[in-house]
Amino acid sequence: MIPALTASLATWGATAVGAALVFVLPRLPVRGMAALLGIAAVLMGWAAIAGLLWPALTGAREAGVPGLAGAVAAVAAGAWAVSAIRRRLAAVTGHGPVLGRQMALVMTLHHVPEGMALGLAVAAASQGETGSAAALVLAMVVHNAAEGALVSIPLRREGMSRGRAWMVGQGSGVAEVAGALLGAAAAGFAAAVLPWALAAAGGAMLAVVVGDLLPELRALGWGVRIPAALR
Ligand SMILES: [Zn+2]
């Protein structure tokens, strides 16, 4: 619990620092926003593969269970769960026409599964189940700093005061702490299924990249089009 709490407090702090960019660069051009989104997407994809899926496969192999089929199923389950939650929420909230509010919503919500993945990986590593989670935490710290700025800067551009825009930006990171504690708790009583839990968390993170970050990048006029069926 303690390592997961520490790691998620670090990522929340990074979100707050990133959101504070609004005080320095309140008018970041679209190209800069796209660069931040690209950084966030690449780091998250890397964290999902190197920090979650790889330890999941290694853990499964060490436990002597056939890894690949189970891992693929778990990844698909995690991705499906995130996608299902997103569709349900979109039905309730609609798709916001204003970038800042949409970013605030997307970033806040995805920090729950992201935090669970982080908490799970950190707790697993601290129990000696898998390798070190330090690189994963570092990647997520930088990733969250970019995301904090992605919330606060559009809000400022759309007329919110800098102070409020920062508050909303850093607030989007709080969900990660709650998620991390949930993930760490799951790692505690689910040691036997830990590789599958890690794989599902990796799938959830990849779903956030494909379903949230890349479409936002596309909305800014950059990147590739993601077919609706894949989100
Ligand atoms: Zn994120």
Boltz pocket constraint, residues with backbone or C-beta under 6 A from the ligand:
constraints:
  - pocket:
      binder: B
      contacts: [[A, 44], [A, 107], [A, 110], [A, 111], [A, 114], [A, 143], [A, 144], [A, 147]]
      max_distance: 6.0
